[in-house]
Amino acid sequence: MGFSKRNVLKLCESVFATFVVLACIFTLMTSLSSSKFYKKMKSTTGRKRGVLKDAKDSFRMAMESHDHKENNFQGVYTTPKGQNEARPDLYVDPYRQWFHDRNVVKYSARGKHPVLPDTEVINNQDVCKGEPVDILIYFQSRWDHFQRRSVLRETWASSKTFKDIHIRTIFVLGRASVQADQVKINNENLLYHDIIQGDFIDSIANLTMKSILAMKWINENCIQAKYILKADDDMFVNIFASVEYLISQIYEKKKVVMCHAKENDTSPIERNKNSRWYVPPDVFAGRKRFPRFCSGYAAIFTTDLVPELYKASFTNPYFSVDDAYLFGLLMENIKDVLFFDIQDNMTLNQKSALEEYTGDDAIQHVACNAWEDGALEKFWRATLSKLTKWSKSHANVAIVQQTRNDVMRER
């Protein structure tokens, strides 16, 4: 056939080498395809810790330098007509896109609520009336926390914090047991007109009542708000960072809640009747652990969840663990809710958080416990002394200047 033994061997070696190369190429392509699929699947989960890692890292980097460069912002640059610079000079801030109209339709209830009293002791229906509202902040506050409410109105929950972002704030209370104490609440409300008071005793057992009342009031009186920020009255929330680094991540999404998420089947259900966290056997029947829910000390969620949460409260059994009720039981009735776990950006350790805010290290916590007298003011002053460039451009100048004057007097 004209083939020598040597030629046959060379031909075999060539065929084998070609086979090896093709096998390597096939393996590489399969690996790349699998990797892309994994990344795609990972990006759609939206529930595990670290889902906001990029936002958290940018938050830390931004706070490391008070005057960080413009390219840390999420936005676009535009070039004046007729110019072709490599890097345009004009920065267009996209912040109004973060507060686009959501066109939420309120839930029209038919008939009496099964557990909530028909009327409120104090309502203040006009808090949001006729006004654009970007963020509605609500606190589940105890009736006698007069001082905390006063400080919150003057610090991070003030409607005057931003010059171009519209904030409204309400405090949800129950009734005091003594009429003389109710007079004190009435007087406070005459000054501020921001109290929503339900016709039920203000107690730990009625915390869920406050949650339902908050959803009812927002549904009926402030449905135009774009986002709801819920917090306990002993929490400090860095409102500037919350807008710049959290809201900016979710403005294109629907039915979103950002919080310290307790994942499904990780928190035990208390069935002991003597416990303050008692859950009756007909609630989550047959289950030993809660479904996924939020620790409610601080949470941000889109307003499109409010009508559905209020509606769900009519048909679901009542129990007194308010976080697991609002963000767990009722949320299970809503389709396509996106939970974003931001617990890495929240802390209940007041001491370490204050050291973080007042020290030279980067700030990484957006929400911090501030239970001690004077702590809220300290957090607020430290925040205003470390504003990012974006925050400075949106902050109410008078507030920032007043805080600087206070710091100078303290020195």
PyMOL commands that set and color helices and strands:
alter all, ss='L'
color gray80, all
select helices_A, chain A and resi 5-45+53-64+70-72+95-99+146-154+179-192+204-221+239-250+303-312+322-329+331-333+343-345+350-358+375-385+389-394+397-410
alter helices_A, ss='H'
color red, helices_A
select strands_A, chain A and resi 76-78+90-92+120-122+135-140+167-175+195-201+227-232+235-237+256-262+293-302+338-341+346-347+367-369
alter strands_A, ss='S'
color yellow, strands_A
deselect
rebuild
show_as cartoon
